[in-house]
Amino acid sequence: MTDLALKELLIRIMQTQARKYFETNFLKDKSVNRFAAIVDYIRNNLREKISMEGLAKQAYMSKSNFFRAFKQEFGISPNNFILQERIGQAKSLLRHQLPVTEAAYQTGFSDANYFIKAFKDVEGVTPKHYQRELLLKKN
C-alpha cells in the first residue's frame, strides 16, 4: 500500500512539473501544441462561461477524449484548471482591494456565495480573510 501511495505521489509531482514546463515553453508558440491555444483561450475568457464542448471542439477532440488528454497533460481536469485560473485572477483583484462580490463577478462566478466557497476550498481561507491578511502584511 505504501509503495502505491509513493508511486502516486511521484506521478503527481511529475505532472505538476510537466504542467509548469508546458506553461513556460509551449504556451509561447501556440502552433506547437493544441492545448496552448486552449489554455490561452481559458485565460483570456475567464469572465465568460466556458463550455467544455467548446473547448473540446477547439482542440478537435470529442469531449471525453479532451477531458482524458487534458488531465493527462496537466494532471488536473479542465474544470479544476479553470477554477484555479479564476481563483488566481481573483487573488490579484483582491490584492487591489476590490470588493469580494466584484472580484467574483469579474472572474466569471455568477454567484458570490459559490465564489467564497470555491475560494476557501482552494486557498483555505475566505476571500475577505485573504484581503485582511494582505492589509496586515502591508502595515
C-alpha positions in Angstrom: 0.0 0.0 0.0 2.8 2.4 0.9 4.5 1.6 -2.4 1.4 2.5 -4.4 1.0 5.8 -2.4 4.6 6.7 -3.1 4.2 5.9 -6.8 1.0 8.1 -6.9 2.8 10.9 -5.2 5.7 10.7 -7.6 3.3 10.8 -10.6 1.5 13.9 -9.2 4.8 15.7 -8.7 5.9 14.8 -12.3 2.5 16.0 -13.6 2.9 19.3 -11.8 6.4 19.8 -13.1 5.3 18.9 -16.6 2.5 21.5 -16.4 4.9 24.2 -15.3 7.3 23.2 -18.1 4.5 23.2 -20.6 3.3 26.6 -19.5 6.7 28.2 -19.7 7.8 26.6 -23.0 4.8 25.6 -25.1 2.4 28.4 -24.4 4.8 30.8 -26.2 4.3 29.0 -29.6 0.6 28.1 -29.9 1.2 26.2 -33.1 3.3 23.6 -31.2 0.6 22.1 -29.1 -3.2 22.1 -29.3 -3.5 22.8 -25.6 -1.6 26.0 -25.8 -4.5 27.6 -27.6 -7.0 26.1 -25.2 -5.1 27.5 -22.1 -4.7 30.8 -23.8 -8.5 30.9 -24.6 -9.3 30.0 -21.0 -7.1 32.7 -19.6 -8.5 35.3 -21.9 -12.1 34.4 -21.3 -12.3 33.8 -17.6 -15.1 36.3 -17.2 -17.3 34.3 -19.6 -19.0 30.9 -19.2 -16.5 28.4 -20.7 -18.1 25.3 -22.1 -16.3 22.0 -22.2 -17.9 21.2 -25.5 -16.5 24.4 -27.0 -13.0 23.7 -25.6 -13.1 20.1 -27.0 -14.3 21.5 -30.3 -11.3 23.9 -30.4 -9.0 21.0 -29.7 -10.6 19.0 -32.4 -11.5 16.2 -30.0 -14.5 14.6 -28.5 -15.5 15.8 -25.1 -14.4 12.5 -23.4 -11.0 12.4 -25.2 -10.5 16.1 -24.4 -11.0 15.5 -20.7 -8.7 12.5 -20.7 -6.0 14.2 -22.7 -6.2 17.4 -20.8 -5.9 15.6 -17.4 -3.0 13.5 -18.8 -1.2 16.7 -19.9 -1.8 18.8 -16.9 -2.6 16.4 -14.1 -6.0 18.1 -13.3 -9.3 18.3 -15.1 -10.2 21.2 -17.3 -12.8 22.3 -14.8 -10.3 22.4 -12.0 -7.8 24.2 -14.2 -10.4 26.9 -15.0 -11.3 27.2 -11.3 -7.6 27.6 -10.3 -7.1 30.2 -13.0 -10.2 32.1 -11.8 -9.1 32.0 -8.2 -5.6 33.2 -9.2 -7.1 36.2 -11.0 -9.5 36.8 -8.1 -6.5 36.9 -5.7 -4.9 39.6 -7.9 -8.1 41.6 -7.8 -8.4 41.2 -4.1 -4.8 42.5 -3.7 -6.0 45.7 -5.2 -8.8 46.0 -2.6 -11.6 45.2 -5.0 -14.8 44.1 -3.1 -15.3 40.4 -2.8 -18.5 40.3 -4.8 -17.0 42.4 -7.6 -13.9 40.1 -7.7 -16.3 37.2 -8.0 -18.2 38.6 -11.0 -15.1 39.8 -12.8 -13.6 36.3 -12.7 -16.7 34.6 -14.1 -18.5 33.5 -11.0 -22.2 34.2 -11.3 -22.8 33.6 -7.6 -20.8 35.3 -4.9 -21.5 32.6 -2.3 -20.2 29.9 -4.6 -17.1 32.1 -5.2 -16.5 32.3 -1.5 -16.9 28.5 -1.0 -14.6 27.8 -4.0 -12.0 30.3 -2.9 -12.0 28.8 0.6 -11.7 25.2 -0.8 -8.7 26.2 -2.9 -6.9 28.7 -0.6 -8.0 27.5 2.8 -9.4 31.0 3.8 -12.3 33.1 2.7 -11.6 36.0 0.2 -12.3 38.6 2.9 -9.8 36.9 5.3 -7.3 36.8 2.4 -7.7 40.5 1.9 -7.3 41.3 5.6 -4.1 39.2 5.8 -2.7 41.2 2.9 -3.6 44.5 4.6 -1.9 43.3 7.8 1.3 42.4 5.9 1.4 45.8 4.3 1.2 47.6 7.6 
